[in-house]
Amino acid sequence: MTDSWVNYAERIGTDLHLELSGPGGRRAALTRALRETVRSGRLAPGTRLPPYRSLAADLGVARNTVADAYAELVAEGWLTARQGSGTRVAERVQPLRRAERVPRKAPPRARGPRHDLRQGTPDASAFPRAAWLASYRRALQQAPNEVFGPGDPAGRVELREALTEYLARARGVRTEPGRIVICSGFAHALRLLFGQDRGGGRGVLRGPLAVEAYGLGFHRELLAAGGVRTAPLPLDGDGARVDRLGRERAVLLTPAHQFPTGGPLHPERRAALIDWARARGGVVLEDDYDGEFRYDRKPVGAVQGLDPDRVIFIGSVSKSLSPAVRLGWMVLPERYVDDVLAAKGEREAWASVLDQLSLADLIASGAYDRHVRRMRQRYRSRRDRLVAALAEHAPHIGVTGVAAGLHAVLRLPPGTERSTVKAATWQGIALDGLAEFRHPEAPETDTPVRDGLVVGFATPSEHAYGAALEALCGVLPPVEEPGRERRRRPDGD
C-alpha cells in the first residue's frame, strides 16, 4: 500500500501528518496511524478530529472507513464521541513514554561577569522600545507592496533619504541617497570593500591598508583572513601620524574619537590626510563608530565633509541604539557604488527591510535624535561618576579619552596591566587591557607601549553601575611610591 500524507492544520489547530502503510486494508492502516498519533502525543488530549467526510476526502478512502476507524478507537478509549461535540482525543490519554529515550540535559549556561565594563556596547536596558515599536507599526502600515519582494541591495530609499539629511545635519557628511549603501555593520562593510562577500576574490579595494597602531583586533583579523595586510600608523596626542603614510593606497582611521586611546585627529592632520589621498589617488575609510557621543566639546565633524570623493564614511546604530539592530551604512564616492553593489549581490541578504523602514521612520519622526540626546546625557553622567570615583579612591590613576564615546582609558603604573586584568577577572569584572588593542607590528619606537585599561561605562544597567565602579576601584594597583600620592584631573582627549 502506498503512503498517503494529510495536513489538516486548518481543522484541528496543529500540523499533523498521517501515514497509511503496513499490512491490512485501509481501515486497519488508518486505525493504526491514528492510534500512533495519539499515543505519541502529536494529538493532545481534547483535540477535535476532522469530520468523517472531510478526512475521507483528504485520504481518498470511503466515509465508512473513517467512521469505523473512529468507532474502534472510541471503543479502545483513545477517542471520545459526543453529539454536537464531534470526535476528540480522550482527556485521560497520556503520551507514550519511551524508556529508551533518556532526556538530554541542557548544557550549563556560562556565568557572565558580575560587572561588565567591556567597551563597545550601549546600555541594553535603554533601548527605545516604545519609539521603535511605534516606528515599526507605522512603517509596516505604510509600506508599499514591493517591500515584501526581493530587497534592493543598496537599501530602502526611505532610509537612504533619511540618512542623507541626518548625517549632513549631525555629522557634516555631504552626500545624496544614491551614494549610500546599507549594510549590517562595520564588519560587513569591510567584507564588502575587500571582497570577502564574493568568496575571497578581488575586492573593491586592495591592500595593504594603513591602520592606527591601536585599534580593534577583530577588524585586523577580519582583514587578514581576506589576505589584506595592515600597516600600523604611529599615534600621538594629535591622533594618527598621517605624515607616515607610505605606499598604501587606503587608510582606515577613527578621526572623531581614536579607538581606543581617545582624542580627535588634529585639524592640520585632517587637511594633510586629504592632501595625501588626492596626491596618491588613495581613499580614506572613516570609522565613525561613536561620533554622536561628545560631552565636553562641540561635535567633531566627519572628515568626509572635506572631500566626499576621497573618503568612505562608515557608521551604524550599534552604539546609538543596539548591536542587535544589524543596520549600518557606507557613504561612498560615486566611483565605488556600482562595485560595492556588485559585491553585495542582486538582492538584500543582510539587513531586514522592515528594520530599515523602521529606522527611517525613527529618524524622520525625530525620535532617534531624542534618544541620542537622552543617552548622551546618561553616558556623560556615567563618565563623570567614573572620573569622580577614581579621583576619590585612586587619584594616582590617570584617565584619558573621556571627552567622547562610551569608554575611557585608565593609565596604569608600568608593568601592572596584566596583573590588574587578572585581578579584575578573579573579582568577576570584565574589562580589557590596553595591550589587547595594539597592532602586533607597531614599533615601540614609534608608539611607546603603555599599561592601561579600556573601561566601558555604558554597558552596566543604571542600578548596577555604582557596584561596578566600587569593584573596579578595588582592583586597581596602589600608589607606586607612598607619600607621593597626588590627585590628577582627567586629561580629557
C-alpha positions in Angstrom: 0.0 0.0 0.0 1.3 3.4 -0.9 1.8 6.1 1.7 -0.6 9.0 2.0 0.2 12.2 3.9 -2.5 14.6 5.1 -2.1 18.0 6.6 -5.3 19.4 8.2 -4.0 22.1 10.5 -6.8 24.4 9.5 -9.3 22.0 11.1 -7.6 20.7 14.2 -5.3 23.7 15.0 -2.0 22.0 14.6 0.1 20.4 11.8 -0.4 16.6 11.6 0.7 14.0 9.0 -0.9 10.6 8.7 1.0 7.8 7.1 -1.2 4.9 5.8 1.1 2.0 5.5 1.7 -1.5 6.7 -0.3 -4.8 6.5 -4.0 -5.0 6.3 -6.6 -2.9 4.5 -7.2 0.9 4.6 -9.3 0.7 7.7 -6.5 -1.1 9.6 -3.9 1.3 8.3 -5.9 4.3 9.3 -6.7 3.0 12.8 -3.1 2.2 13.3 -2.0 5.7 12.1 -4.5 7.5 14.3 -3.7 5.4 17.4 0.1 6.1 17.0 -0.6 9.8 16.5 -2.5 9.9 19.8 -0.1 7.6 21.6 3.0 9.7 20.7 1.4 12.9 21.8 1.2 14.5 18.4 -2.5 14.9 19.0 -3.0 16.4 22.5 -5.9 15.4 24.8 -9.1 17.3 23.9 -8.1 17.9 20.3 -11.0 17.7 17.9 -10.6 15.4 14.9 -11.9 16.3 11.5 -15.4 15.1 10.4 -15.7 11.7 8.7 -16.4 13.3 5.3 -13.5 15.7 5.4 -10.9 13.2 6.4 -12.2 10.6 4.0 -12.0 13.1 1.1 -8.4 14.1 2.0 -7.3 10.5 2.3 -9.2 9.2 -0.7 -11.0 6.5 1.3 -14.7 5.7 1.9 -16.5 7.6 4.6 -17.4 4.4 6.3 -13.7 3.5 6.6 -13.1 6.6 8.7 -16.2 6.1 10.7 -15.2 2.5 11.5 -11.7 3.6 12.5 -13.0 6.3 14.8 -15.5 3.8 16.4 -12.8 1.3 17.1 -10.6 3.9 18.8 -13.6 5.1 20.8 -14.2 1.6 22.0 -10.5 1.3 23.0 -10.6 4.5 24.9 -8.3 6.6 22.7 -11.1 8.8 21.5 -14.4 10.1 22.7 -17.6 10.9 20.7 -20.4 13.1 21.9 -23.4 14.5 20.0 -22.6 18.1 19.0 -19.0 17.9 20.1 -17.6 15.7 17.4 -14.8 13.2 17.9 -12.0 14.2 20.2 -8.9 12.7 21.8 -9.7 11.3 25.2 -8.7 13.6 28.1 -7.2 10.7 30.0 -4.9 9.6 27.3 -1.2 10.1 28.2 1.5 10.1 25.5 3.8 7.1 25.5 7.0 7.5 27.5 9.7 5.6 25.7 12.1 4.1 28.3 14.9 4.0 25.8 14.9 7.8 25.4 17.0 9.5 28.1 16.2 13.2 28.4 19.2 15.3 27.3 20.4 17.7 29.9 20.7 21.3 28.7 24.3 22.4 28.7 25.0 24.6 31.7 24.8 28.3 31.0 28.1 30.1 31.1 28.0 32.5 34.0 28.6 36.1 32.9 30.7 38.6 34.8 29.2 40.2 37.8 30.3 43.6 36.5 30.6 44.1 32.8 32.9 47.0 32.0 33.8 46.0 28.5 33.9 48.6 25.8 31.7 48.5 22.7 28.1 48.1 23.8 25.5 50.5 25.0 23.2 50.1 27.9 20.8 47.4 26.6 18.1 48.4 29.1 17.9 51.8 27.4 16.8 50.6 24.0 13.8 52.8 23.0 11.3 50.1 22.8 8.2 52.2 22.7 9.6 54.5 20.0 10.9 51.6 17.9 7.6 49.8 18.2 5.7 52.9 17.1 8.0 53.4 14.1 7.8 49.7 13.2 4.0 49.8 13.2 3.9 53.0 11.0 6.5 51.5 8.7 4.5 48.3 8.3 1.2 50.1 7.8 2.6 52.5 5.2 4.9 50.1 3.4 4.2 49.6 -0.3 3.7 46.0 -1.5 7.1 46.0 -3.2 8.7 46.0 0.3 7.7 42.3 0.6 9.6 41.3 -2.5 13.3 40.9 -3.1 15.2 43.8 -1.4 17.3 46.4 -3.2 21.0 45.7 -2.3 21.5 49.5 -2.0 18.9 49.5 0.8 15.5 51.1 1.1 15.4 54.6 -0.4 13.4 55.8 2.6 16.3 55.0 4.9 18.9 56.4 2.5 17.0 59.6 2.2 16.6 59.9 6.0 20.3 59.2 6.5 21.3 61.8 3.9 19.5 64.5 5.9 20.6 63.2 9.3 24.3 62.7 8.5 24.5 66.2 6.9 22.9 67.8 10.0 24.6 65.8 12.8 27.9 64.7 11.3 28.7 67.2 8.5 28.6 64.5 5.8 28.0 65.6 2.2 26.2 63.0 0.1 23.0 62.0 -1.6 20.8 58.9 -1.4 22.4 57.3 -4.5 25.8 57.2 -2.8 24.7 55.4 0.4 24.7 51.6 0.6 23.0 50.0 3.6 25.0 47.1 5.3 24.7 45.2 8.6 27.5 47.0 10.3 31.2 48.0 10.1 32.5 44.4 9.8 30.1 43.8 6.9 31.3 47.0 5.2 34.9 45.8 5.4 33.9 42.4 3.9 32.2 44.2 1.0 35.0 46.6 0.4 37.7 43.9 0.4 35.9 41.2 -1.5 35.2 38.6 1.2 31.5 38.5 0.3 32.4 37.2 -3.1 34.3 34.2 -1.8 37.6 36.0 -1.1 38.1 37.2 -4.6 39.4 40.6 -5.7 37.5 43.3 -3.9 36.6 46.9 -4.4 39.8 47.9 -2.6 43.1 46.1 -2.2 45.8 46.1 0.4 48.0 46.9 2.0 45.8 49.0 4.3 47.3 51.5 6.7 45.6 51.4 10.2 46.2 53.1 13.5 48.7 51.5 15.9 45.9 50.9 18.3 42.6 49.6 17.1 40.1 46.7 17.2 41.8 43.4 16.8 38.7 41.8 15.3 38.9 44.2 12.3 42.6 43.3 11.7 41.8 39.6 11.9 38.9 40.0 9.5 41.2 41.8 7.0 44.0 39.3 7.5 41.5 36.4 6.8 40.8 38.1 3.4 44.5 38.4 2.6 44.8 42.1 3.4 48.0 43.2 5.1 47.6 46.0 7.6 50.5 48.5 8.2 50.3 50.4 11.6 50.5 54.2 11.8 52.0 55.7 14.9 49.8 57.6 17.3 50.5 60.7 19.5 48.4 63.3 21.2 47.1 64.7 17.9 46.0 61.3 16.6 47.4 59.2 13.8 50.7 60.3 12.2 49.3 60.6 8.7 52.7 62.0 7.6 54.0 58.5 7.9 51.7 57.1 5.3 53.8 55.1 2.8 52.9 53.3 -0.3 49.4 52.3 0.9 46.5 53.5 -1.3 44.0 53.2 1.5 43.9 54.1 5.2 41.4 53.2 8.0 41.0 55.8 10.7 38.8 56.7 13.6 39.3 60.5 13.3 36.4 61.7 15.5 37.5 59.7 18.6 40.6 57.5 18.2 39.8 54.0 19.3 40.6 53.1 21.9 43.1 55.7 23.2 40.8 58.7 22.7 41.2 62.1 21.1 40.2 63.5 17.7 42.5 63.8 14.7 44.1 67.3 14.7 42.7 69.7 12.1 46.1 70.1 10.4 46.3 66.3 10.1 42.8 66.1 8.7 43.9 68.5 5.9 47.1 66.6 5.4 45.2 63.4 5.1 43.0 64.7 2.3 46.1 66.1 0.6 47.7 62.6 0.7 44.5 61.0 -0.7 44.4 63.5 -3.6 48.1 63.2 -4.4 48.2 59.4 -4.2 44.8 58.7 -5.7 44.0 57.0 -2.4 41.0 56.6 -0.3 40.3 57.1 3.4 38.0 54.7 5.3 36.4 56.8 8.2 35.0 54.6 11.0 32.5 56.9 12.8 31.7 54.4 15.5 30.6 56.8 18.2 30.7 60.3 16.7 27.3 61.2 18.2 28.5 61.0 21.8 30.6 64.0 22.7 30.4 65.6 26.1 32.9 68.5 26.7 33.4 70.0 23.2 31.4 70.7 20.1 30.9 67.7 17.9 33.8 66.9 15.6 32.5 66.7 12.0 33.3 64.0 9.6 36.5 64.1 7.5 34.2 63.0 4.7 32.9 66.6 4.5 36.3 67.8 3.4 36.3 65.7 0.3 33.4 63.3 -0.4 35.3 61.8 -3.4 38.2 60.6 -1.3 36.5 59.3 1.8 34.3 56.3 2.5 32.3 57.2 5.6 31.0 54.1 7.6 28.6 54.2 10.5 26.0 52.1 12.3 23.5 52.1 15.1 25.4 49.6 17.2 26.4 52.3 19.8 23.4 54.6 19.4 20.7 52.0 19.5 21.9 48.4 19.9 24.2 46.0 18.2 21.2 43.7 17.9 19.8 46.1 15.2 22.0 45.0 12.4 22.0 48.2 10.4 24.9 50.3 9.2 25.8 52.4 6.1 28.5 53.3 3.8 28.7 56.8 2.3 30.7 56.1 -0.9 32.5 58.1 -3.5 30.4 57.7 -6.7 33.1 55.6 -8.4 32.7 52.8 -5.8 29.0 52.5 -5.7 28.5 50.0 -8.5 31.4 47.8 -7.4 30.0 47.7 -3.8 26.6 46.8 -5.1 28.0 44.1 -7.3 29.9 42.7 -4.2 26.7 42.7 -2.2 24.6 40.8 -4.8 21.3 41.3 -6.6 19.2 41.0 -3.5 19.4 42.3 0.0 20.6 39.3 2.1 21.7 41.0 5.3 19.7 44.0 6.5 16.0 43.4 7.3 13.9 45.7 5.0 11.3 46.2 7.8 14.1 47.3 10.2 15.3 49.7 7.5 11.9 51.2 7.2 11.6 51.4 11.0 14.9 53.2 11.4 13.9 55.6 8.6 10.7 56.5 10.4 12.6 56.7 13.8 15.0 59.3 12.2 12.3 61.2 10.3 10.0 61.5 13.3 12.7 63.0 15.5 12.6 60.0 17.9 16.2 59.0 17.0 17.5 62.4 17.8 15.7 62.5 21.1 17.0 59.1 22.0 20.6 60.1 21.2 20.3 63.3 23.3 18.9 61.3 26.2 21.7 58.7 26.0 24.3 61.4 25.6 23.2 62.9 29.0 23.1 59.5 30.6 26.6 58.4 29.4 28.1 61.8 30.4 26.7 61.2 33.9 28.3 57.7 33.8 31.6 59.2 32.7 31.5 61.8 35.5 30.8 59.2 38.1 33.8 57.1 36.8 36.1 60.1 37.0 34.9 61.1 40.5 35.3 57.6 41.8 38.9 57.4 40.5 39.7 60.8 41.9 38.5 59.7 45.4 39.8 56.1 45.5 42.7 56.0 43.0 43.9 59.6 42.3 47.2 58.2 41.0 45.4 56.6 38.0 45.2 58.9 35.0 42.0 59.0 32.9 42.1 59.8 29.2 39.8 59.7 26.2 36.7 60.9 28.2 35.6 63.8 26.2 33.6 61.5 23.9 32.4 57.9 23.4 31.4 55.1 25.7 34.7 54.1 27.2 37.7 55.6 29.0 41.4 54.6 29.2 42.9 54.3 32.6 46.7 54.8 32.7 48.3 52.3 35.0 51.8 52.2 36.5 54.3 50.5 34.2 54.2 46.7 34.4 50.9 46.4 36.2 48.4 45.9 33.3 48.5 42.1 33.2 48.2 41.6 36.9 45.3 44.2 37.1 43.3 42.5 34.4 43.9 39.1 36.1 42.7 40.6 39.5 39.6 42.0 37.8 38.8 38.6 36.3 39.1 37.0 39.7 36.6 39.6 41.1 34.1 39.0 38.3 34.9 42.2 36.5 35.0 42.1 32.7 37.2 44.7 31.1 40.1 44.9 28.6 43.7 45.7 28.9 45.1 48.3 26.5 47.6 45.9 25.1 44.8 43.8 23.6 44.3 46.6 21.0 47.9 47.2 20.0 48.9 46.3 16.4 51.3 43.4 16.7 53.7 45.0 14.2 53.6 48.5 15.8 57.2 49.5 16.7 57.7 50.7 20.2 59.9 53.5 19.0 57.0 55.0 17.1 54.2 54.4 19.6 55.5 53.6 23.1 53.9 50.8 24.9 51.8 52.0 27.9 50.0 50.0 30.5 46.3 50.7 30.8 42.7 49.5 31.0 40.0 50.2 28.5 36.9 50.6 30.6 33.4 50.8 29.1 31.0 52.8 31.2 27.9 52.3 29.1 27.2 48.6 29.4 26.0 48.2 33.0 22.4 49.0 33.8 21.8 52.1 35.9 21.2 50.2 39.1 24.4 48.1 38.7 26.8 50.9 37.8 27.7 52.0 41.3 28.7 48.5 42.4 30.7 48.1 39.2 32.7 51.3 39.9 33.3 50.2 43.5 34.6 46.8 42.3 36.8 48.5 39.7 38.5 50.8 42.2 39.1 47.7 44.4 41.4 46.0 41.9 43.4 49.0 40.7 47.1 48.9 41.6 48.2 51.0 44.6 50.3 54.2 44.5 53.8 53.4 43.3 55.6 55.4 46.0 53.8 56.1 49.3 54.0 59.7 50.2 53.9 61.0 46.7 50.2 60.5 46.1 48.6 63.3 44.2 45.3 64.0 42.6 45.1 64.1 38.8 42.4 65.7 36.8 41.1 63.8 33.8 43.3 64.5 30.7 40.2 64.8 28.5 41.2 64.0 24.9 
